[in-house]
Amino acid sequence: MQETPEQTRERMAKRVKELKEEKERRRQEDVNQRLDRRFEQNADELRKVDKDLKELKLAYERNIQLVEKQSNLQNQYEGKALTIQRKCCLPSLIRETRRERSRPNA
């Protein structure tokens, strides 16, 4: 089935309207983005709050890392202390066990 010239004009007019609406929508988005950017650049207090928020976030993350590092060091210290304690006590335990075995049964 072939389009009539009137149907072709209507289809083309509809397409032109859709394209114009899309172009206007994109233009409005661009304008809004530029206005938002201008507002943020000119709002000194907003920039200061944003900067302070970033600094607090960094400090928080740094503190988390320090706590993790301290915990790891504590675990290492405890492990080494236990190893040293075992090495120091082992000879005395061996001597005591030998003494008990060498005692006559009562």
PyMOL commands that set and color helices and strands:
alter all, ss='L'
color gray80, all
select helices_A, chain A and resi 5-42+44-102
alter helices_A, ss='H'
color red, helices_A
deselect
rebuild
show_as cartoon
